[in-house]
Amino acid sequence: MSKTLIRGARLLGGDVRDVLVDGAQIAAVGTGLPAEGAEVVEAEGRILLPGLVDLHTHLREPGREDSETVLTGTRAAASGGYTAVFAMANTFPVADTAGVVEQVYRLGRESGYCDVQPIGAVTIGLEGRQLAELGAMHDSAAGVTVFSDDGKCVDDAVIMRRALEYVKAFGGVIAQHAQEPRLTEGAQMNEGVVSAELGLGGWPAVAEESIIARDVLLAEHVGSRVHICHLSTAGSVEIVRWAKSRGIDVTAEVTPHHLLLTDELVRSYNPVYKVNPPLRTERDVRALREALADGTIDIVATDHAPHPHEDKDCEWAAAAMGMVGLETALSVVQQTMVDTGLLDWAGVADRMSFAPARIGGARGHGRPVSAGEPANLTLVDPAYRGAVDPAGFASRSRNTPYEGRELPGRVTHTFLRGRATLMDGKLA
């Protein structure tokens, strides 16, 4: 196995150290480490983080390989500094059986760019009527611990309760897409001043908040774990904060785009800004940033949602919802949280590696940068500034809301168990 010496990096943004990687593990951390027999990466001025973990990725395979494949999606993940991603279940066929989750798991192992942990569907076909094979998926080779109907809400309270009870037996978690369907029929964007002026169907904040309120109470009643996907409103923040103060076992995520973008962008009628949940108001953005900083929101998750050109290059009402995010996530977090002083780099490591690995049970990921630990690492140049050019994306899709926007920071190297998947900004 090869050796790599990462020389002069700032560990989690703090002390300058050398890190010697030998095979799949970190062999030593210190100063003045010898470079004999090692490939040297000069890392002066750069930040060394544990490999990033995304608890919410859409890889589209099987069934929508025109949007993304496990290979292209994991290449995008490596480009963004990720060493593990959790793949959502809304594929074709739906990942609601042991056979499908094992297929996705094997495809991830074959890709070699990052670890892929499948997320199992909560209900058969994401239809919300009957529980899927939760136990079989957990007992499969994929070892599923996170279950979600993401893209659809588990809106039936009885089904949600049963799911929470079922996964409690093996320490699993239900990740809820909080969207009351009756309140969002025909909705196209956030309900508010902008939707009224544009004449587009409004998506009220209460459609998200009412489901979160119900589900944290169900989790408390059952004594189980619930995770809130892509939390997007100030009211949702307050509900989660209240639930945590009661000791309810709830965690929550925010996407990079909800930390930066607002519904004012919809005035352009550019479908690249159409997403579920919708872009909210400036007040919501401020509340989300503050909640991520104080720990009410536990993690950043990309909700990487690739779509082919024809599904986005059309009129607003017909366009698909979603944005790609794996390759820009860390830069957006740097701009909104680090450069604003709300988080330091150690906080970024917690929200984008330690905590998502812990919530999802990603073994070997989200570990300290210290001797004896798996060498899953990300090296970042925080001084870099550059405009986003989707033509250079590793993802198969290009539906980014940041095209032409200058963002800070750039991932230069990613290591998966000691092997470089990204070297000097280029995929290995």
C-alpha positions as semicolon CSV with decimal commas, in nm:
position;residue;x (nm);y (nm);z (nm)
1;M;0,000;0,000;0,000
2;S;0,119;0,351;-0,080
3;K;0,213;0,626;0,161
4;T;0,111;0,992;0,142
5;L;0,244;1,276;0,353
6;I;0,009;1,575;0,377
7;R;0,248;1,844;0,493
8;G;0,161;2,165;0,673
9;A;-0,220;2,149;0,673
10;R;-0,437;2,322;0,932
11;L;-0,625;2,041;1,107
12;L;-0,994;2,140;1,121
13;G;-0,876;2,497;1,069
14;G;-0,658;2,495;1,380
15;D;-0,298;2,386;1,439
16;V;-0,063;2,324;1,148
17;R;0,033;1,958;1,131
18;D;0,171;1,693;0,900
19;V;-0,044;1,385;0,844
20;L;0,114;1,060;0,729
21;V;-0,119;0,818;0,555
22;D;0,004;0,460;0,525
23;G;-0,229;0,232;0,334
24;A;-0,588;0,279;0,449
25;Q;-0,504;0,441;0,782
26;I;-0,357;0,755;0,930
27;A;-0,017;0,643;1,057
28;A;0,094;0,960;1,235
29;V;0,000;1,321;1,300
30;G;0,267;1,567;1,406
31;T;0,528;1,814;1,290
32;G;0,833;1,743;1,082
33;L;0,721;1,393;0,990
34;P;0,966;1,213;0,757
35;A;0,868;1,189;0,390
36;E;1,074;0,881;0,296
37;G;0,880;0,659;0,061
38;A;0,576;0,884;0,065
39;E;0,411;1,099;-0,198
40;V;0,411;1,451;-0,057
41;V;0,112;1,684;-0,076
42;E;0,215;2,038;0,013
43;A;-0,081;2,177;0,208
44;E;0,033;2,514;0,341
45;G;-0,267;2,740;0,400
46;R;-0,516;2,458;0,344
47;I;-0,771;2,304;0,578
48;L;-0,770;1,930;0,645
49;L;-1,110;1,787;0,734
50;P;-1,242;1,437;0,784
51;G;-1,405;1,313;0,464
52;L;-1,747;1,471;0,418
53;V;-2,062;1,260;0,460
54;D;-2,389;1,342;0,281
55;L;-2,702;1,198;0,440
56;H;-2,923;1,299;0,145
57;T;-2,813;1,225;-0,212
58;H;-3,014;1,121;-0,517
59;L;-2,806;0,894;-0,739
60;R;-3,103;0,803;-0,967
61;E;-2,977;0,453;-1,048
62;P;-3,157;0,225;-1,114
63;G;-3,406;0,372;-1,357
64;R;-3,302;0,731;-1,431
65;E;-2,949;0,688;-1,558
66;D;-3,013;0,980;-1,795
67;S;-2,995;1,205;-1,485
68;E;-2,720;1,036;-1,286
69;T;-2,560;0,701;-1,219
70;V;-2,394;0,569;-0,909
71;L;-2,059;0,612;-1,086
72;T;-2,114;0,973;-1,199
73;G;-2,277;1,067;-0,870
74;T;-1,991;0,929;-0,663
75;R;-1,741;1,104;-0,889
76;A;-1,929;1,427;-0,816
77;A;-1,917;1,341;-0,447
78;A;-1,540;1,291;-0,453
79;S;-1,503;1,623;-0,636
80;G;-1,693;1,790;-0,354
81;G;-1,486;1,630;-0,077
82;Y;-1,727;1,350;0,015
83;T;-1,614;1,003;0,111
84;A;-1,961;0,866;0,188
85;V;-2,311;0,940;0,063
86;F;-2,652;0,804;0,154
87;A;-2,855;0,729;-0,160
88;M;-3,227;0,806;-0,146
89;A;-3,483;0,540;-0,232
90;N;-3,687;0,715;-0,505
91;T;-3,535;0,516;-0,790
92;F;-3,711;0,301;-1,054
93;P;-3,773;0,045;-0,918
94;V;-3,804;0,199;-0,573
95;A;-3,544;0,082;-0,320
96;D;-3,808;-0,089;-0,106
97;T;-3,664;-0,443;-0,106
98;A;-3,340;-0,606;-0,001
99;G;-3,262;-0,681;-0,366
100;V;-3,269;-0,319;-0,481
101;V;-3,070;-0,176;-0,188
102;E;-2,808;-0,447;-0,236
103;Q;-2,783;-0,353;-0,605
104;V;-2,716;0,013;-0,516
105;Y;-2,469;-0,091;-0,246
106;R;-2,273;-0,310;-0,491
107;L;-2,268;-0,036;-0,755
108;G;-2,120;0,198;-0,496
109;R;-1,846;-0,049;-0,407
110;E;-1,764;-0,096;-0,775
111;S;-1,739;0,279;-0,840
112;G;-1,456;0,324;-0,590
113;Y;-1,499;0,701;-0,555
114;C;-1,689;0,704;-0,227
115;D;-1,887;0,470;-0,006
116;V;-2,257;0,448;-0,092
117;Q;-2,504;0,359;0,180
118;P;-2,854;0,300;0,042
119;I;-3,155;0,449;0,216
120;G;-3,457;0,219;0,213
121;A;-3,810;0,330;0,138
122;V;-4,050;0,352;0,432
123;T;-4,349;0,234;0,228
124;I;-4,389;0,006;-0,072
125;G;-4,348;0,208;-0,391
126;L;-4,334;0,531;-0,186
127;E;-4,713;0,514;-0,194
128;G;-4,763;0,567;0,179
129;R;-5,002;0,274;0,222
130;Q;-4,800;-0,025;0,344
131;L;-4,464;-0,055;0,517
132;A;-4,179;-0,176;0,297
133;E;-3,944;-0,460;0,394
134;L;-3,763;-0,256;0,660
135;G;-3,623;-0,552;0,849
136;A;-3,511;-0,734;0,536
137;M;-3,332;-0,424;0,408
138;H;-3,160;-0,380;0,743
139;D;-3,053;-0,746;0,749
140;S;-2,931;-0,736;0,387
141;A;-2,571;-0,692;0,274
142;A;-2,645;-0,318;0,249
143;G;-2,722;-0,299;0,624
144;V;-2,980;-0,021;0,584
145;T;-3,040;0,190;0,894
146;V;-3,201;0,502;0,742
147;F;-3,543;0,486;0,577
148;S;-3,720;0,761;0,384
149;D;-3,991;0,815;0,123
150;D;-3,811;1,140;0,032
151;G;-3,982;1,312;-0,257
152;K;-4,304;1,218;-0,082
153;C;-4,420;1,265;0,275
154;V;-4,530;0,979;0,496
155;D;-4,848;1,172;0,567
156;D;-5,047;0,891;0,731
157;A;-4,987;0,920;1,105
158;V;-5,057;0,551;1,167
159;I;-4,805;0,441;0,903
160;M;-4,549;0,685;1,044
161;R;-4,602;0,552;1,396
162;R;-4,562;0,192;1,280
163;A;-4,243;0,278;1,094
164;L;-4,096;0,447;1,401
165;E;-4,187;0,145;1,614
166;Y;-4,038;-0,100;1,365
167;V;-3,697;0,065;1,326
168;K;-3,664;0,119;1,700
169;A;-3,593;-0,253;1,733
170;F;-3,260;-0,221;1,548
171;G;-3,169;0,143;1,614
172;G;-3,284;0,272;1,275
173;V;-3,412;0,617;1,190
174;I;-3,699;0,747;0,979
175;A;-3,602;1,048;0,767
176;Q;-3,916;1,245;0,692
177;H;-3,987;1,465;0,392
178;A;-4,214;1,706;0,577
179;Q;-4,483;1,816;0,333
180;E;-4,854;1,796;0,406
181;P;-4,982;1,702;0,056
182;R;-5,327;1,860;0,085
183;L;-5,172;2,196;0,171
184;T;-4,935;2,190;-0,127
185;E;-5,161;2,077;-0,412
186;G;-5,059;2,276;-0,719
187;A;-4,787;2,460;-0,527
188;Q;-4,501;2,601;-0,734
189;M;-4,302;2,814;-0,490
190;N;-4,298;2,953;-0,137
191;E;-4,630;3,108;-0,036
192;G;-4,577;3,475;0,034
193;V;-4,541;3,817;-0,122
194;V;-4,346;3,695;-0,425
195;S;-4,588;3,412;-0,508
196;A;-4,879;3,656;-0,486
197;E;-4,709;3,902;-0,719
198;L;-4,611;3,632;-0,970
199;G;-4,941;3,449;-0,958
200;L;-4,776;3,115;-0,882
201;G;-4,932;2,858;-0,651
202;G;-4,803;2,907;-0,299
203;W;-4,635;2,646;-0,079
204;P;-4,709;2,752;0,280
205;A;-4,456;2,711;0,558
206;V;-4,723;2,542;0,771
207;A;-4,727;2,247;0,528
208;E;-4,378;2,164;0,652
209;E;-4,417;2,272;1,011
210;S;-4,738;2,076;1,081
211;I;-4,576;1,747;0,976
212;I;-4,264;1,814;1,183
213;A;-4,477;1,894;1,489
214;R;-4,675;1,572;1,448
215;D;-4,368;1,357;1,390
216;V;-4,161;1,478;1,683
217;L;-4,460;1,400;1,906
218;L;-4,491;1,054;1,751
219;A;-4,119;0,995;1,803
220;E;-4,155;1,097;2,167
221;H;-4,455;0,868;2,213
222;V;-4,280;0,569;2,055
223;G;-3,934;0,645;2,194
224;S;-3,780;0,625;1,851
225;R;-3,560;0,838;1,624
226;V;-3,686;1,078;1,359
227;H;-3,475;1,286;1,122
228;I;-3,615;1,590;0,941
229;C;-3,502;1,622;0,579
230;H;-3,423;1,961;0,421
231;L;-3,575;2,181;0,694
232;S;-3,652;2,517;0,535
233;T;-3,855;2,755;0,754
234;A;-3,804;2,963;1,066
235;G;-4,112;2,799;1,219
236;S;-3,965;2,452;1,163
237;V;-3,652;2,562;1,348
238;E;-3,858;2,661;1,651
239;I;-4,044;2,328;1,654
240;V;-3,720;2,128;1,640
241;R;-3,565;2,350;1,908
242;W;-3,866;2,288;2,131
243;A;-3,858;1,914;2,066
244;K;-3,491;1,892;2,157
245;S;-3,556;2,086;2,478
246;R;-3,803;1,809;2,573
247;G;-3,542;1,541;2,507
248;I;-3,711;1,407;2,194
249;D;-3,470;1,210;1,973
250;V;-3,495;1,432;1,665
251;T;-3,225;1,546;1,426
252;A;-3,254;1,783;1,131
253;E;-3,071;1,883;0,817
254;V;-3,050;2,196;0,603
255;T;-2,939;2,215;0,241
256;P;-2,673;2,456;0,116
257;H;-2,922;2,624;-0,118
258;H;-3,161;2,700;0,168
259;L;-2,870;2,867;0,350
260;L;-2,802;3,104;0,060
261;L;-3,089;3,151;-0,185
262;T;-3,433;3,311;-0,141
263;D;-3,765;3,310;-0,322
264;E;-3,681;3,648;-0,477
265;L;-3,484;3,452;-0,739
266;V;-3,806;3,299;-0,868
267;R;-3,891;3,637;-1,022
268;S;-3,663;3,530;-1,308
269;Y;-3,894;3,233;-1,381
270;N;-3,575;3,030;-1,430
271;P;-3,666;2,668;-1,341
272;V;-3,316;2,610;-1,202
273;Y;-3,455;2,774;-0,885
274;K;-3,749;2,532;-0,862
275;V;-3,688;2,294;-0,573
276;N;-3,871;2,095;-0,307
277;P;-3,907;2,236;-0,046
278;P;-3,908;2,574;-0,219
279;L;-3,666;2,857;-0,165
280;R;-3,799;3,059;0,127
281;T;-3,761;3,418;0,250
282;E;-3,459;3,610;0,377
283;R;-3,601;3,575;0,730
284;D;-3,604;3,197;0,692
285;V;-3,248;3,195;0,559
286;R;-3,126;3,391;0,863
287;A;-3,307;3,153;1,100
288;L;-3,159;2,848;0,928
289;R;-2,806;2,983;0,952
290;E;-2,846;3,066;1,319
291;A;-2,997;2,722;1,390
292;L;-2,711;2,545;1,214
293;A;-2,465;2,751;1,416
294;D;-2,626;2,678;1,753
295;G;-2,683;2,307;1,680
296;T;-3,060;2,309;1,654
297;I;-3,004;2,193;1,297
298;D;-2,755;1,909;1,321
299;I;-2,614;1,875;0,971
300;V;-2,581;2,007;0,618
301;A;-2,712;1,764;0,355
302;T;-2,702;1,840;-0,015
303;D;-3,031;1,692;-0,143
304;H;-2,828;1,652;-0,465
305;A;-3,112;1,614;-0,720
306;P;-2,981;1,580;-1,076
307;H;-3,213;1,626;-1,375
308;P;-3,142;1,610;-1,748
309;H;-3,149;1,929;-1,953
310;E;-3,495;1,869;-2,098
311;D;-3,653;1,842;-1,750
312;K;-3,529;2,187;-1,653
313;D;-3,510;2,380;-1,981
314;C;-3,886;2,433;-2,006
315;E;-4,161;2,652;-1,863
316;W;-4,167;2,686;-1,485
317;A;-4,484;2,487;-1,421
318;A;-4,360;2,186;-1,619
319;A;-4,007;2,181;-1,479
320;A;-3,880;1,915;-1,240
321;M;-3,793;2,016;-0,885
322;G;-3,436;1,989;-0,764
323;M;-3,076;2,110;-0,783
324;V;-2,738;1,939;-0,799
325;G;-2,527;2,017;-0,495
326;L;-2,244;1,775;-0,418
327;E;-1,974;1,974;-0,597
328;T;-2,065;2,315;-0,452
329;A;-2,186;2,233;-0,100
330;L;-1,867;2,307;0,091
331;S;-1,816;2,637;-0,091
332;V;-2,169;2,751;-0,007
333;V;-2,119;2,655;0,358
334;Q;-1,791;2,846;0,365
335;Q;-1,961;3,157;0,226
336;T;-2,271;3,146;0,445
337;M;-2,130;3,009;0,771
338;V;-1,749;3,036;0,789
339;D;-1,689;3,367;0,613
340;T;-1,974;3,520;0,816
341;G;-1,822;3,402;1,145
342;L;-2,116;3,177;1,237
343;L;-1,907;2,857;1,227
344;D;-1,538;2,777;1,238
345;W;-1,390;2,490;1,038
346;A;-1,422;2,255;1,334
347;G;-1,792;2,333;1,327
348;V;-1,803;2,256;0,956
349;A;-1,636;1,921;1,025
350;D;-1,905;1,846;1,279
351;R;-2,202;1,948;1,059
352;M;-2,070;1,788;0,740
353;S;-1,882;1,480;0,865
354;F;-1,901;1,382;1,232
355;A;-2,275;1,437;1,285
356;P;-2,410;1,292;0,957
357;A;-2,189;0,984;1,000
358;R;-2,322;0,941;1,352
359;I;-2,687;0,985;1,252
360;G;-2,660;0,744;0,961
361;G;-2,422;0,497;1,123
362;A;-2,156;0,534;0,853
363;R;-1,880;0,319;1,000
364;G;-1,527;0,440;0,933
365;H;-1,647;0,789;0,843
366;G;-1,676;1,103;1,052
367;R;-1,373;0,996;1,255
368;P;-1,106;1,217;1,414
369;V;-0,797;1,308;1,214
370;S;-0,561;1,112;1,435
371;A;-0,327;0,813;1,422
372;G;-0,496;0,478;1,379
373;E;-0,811;0,619;1,224
374;P;-0,931;0,542;0,868
375;A;-0,772;0,781;0,618
376;N;-1,096;0,935;0,487
377;L;-0,986;1,294;0,439
378;T;-1,066;1,615;0,255
379;L;-0,820;1,898;0,185
380;V;-0,964;2,242;0,117
381;D;-0,811;2,563;-0,017
382;P;-1,022;2,831;0,158
383;A;-0,849;3,121;-0,020
384;Y;-0,968;3,015;-0,363
385;R;-1,231;3,227;-0,537
386;G;-1,390;3,131;-0,866
387;A;-1,708;3,135;-1,069
388;V;-1,908;2,812;-1,084
389;D;-1,888;2,648;-1,427
390;P;-2,119;2,345;-1,452
391;A;-1,945;2,236;-1,772
392;G;-1,669;2,107;-1,547
393;F;-1,897;1,907;-1,317
394;A;-1,845;1,536;-1,272
395;S;-2,220;1,493;-1,228
396;R;-2,413;1,383;-1,535
397;S;-2,654;1,674;-1,482
398;R;-2,595;2,049;-1,481
399;N;-2,898;2,191;-1,297
400;T;-2,707;2,416;-1,057
401;P;-2,844;2,748;-0,930
402;Y;-2,488;2,881;-0,896
403;E;-2,377;2,897;-1,259
404;G;-2,157;3,205;-1,301
405;R;-2,174;3,289;-0,929
406;E;-1,842;3,338;-0,751
407;L;-1,804;3,108;-0,453
408;P;-1,514;3,072;-0,210
409;G;-1,307;2,766;-0,138
410;R;-1,214;2,462;-0,343
411;V;-1,161;2,098;-0,254
412;T;-0,817;2,003;-0,385
413;H;-0,778;1,648;-0,253
414;T;-1,008;1,372;-0,133
415;F;-0,882;1,046;0,015
416;L;-1,095;0,734;0,057
417;R;-0,922;0,492;0,293
418;G;-0,588;0,641;0,197
419;R;-0,642;0,631;-0,178
420;A;-0,671;0,963;-0,358
421;T;-1,004;0,994;-0,539
422;L;-0,933;1,363;-0,611
423;M;-0,578;1,494;-0,657
424;D;-0,499;1,861;-0,725
425;G;-0,865;1,920;-0,810
426;K;-0,877;1,640;-1,066
427;L;-1,047;1,305;-1,030
428;A;-0,807;1,015;-0,990
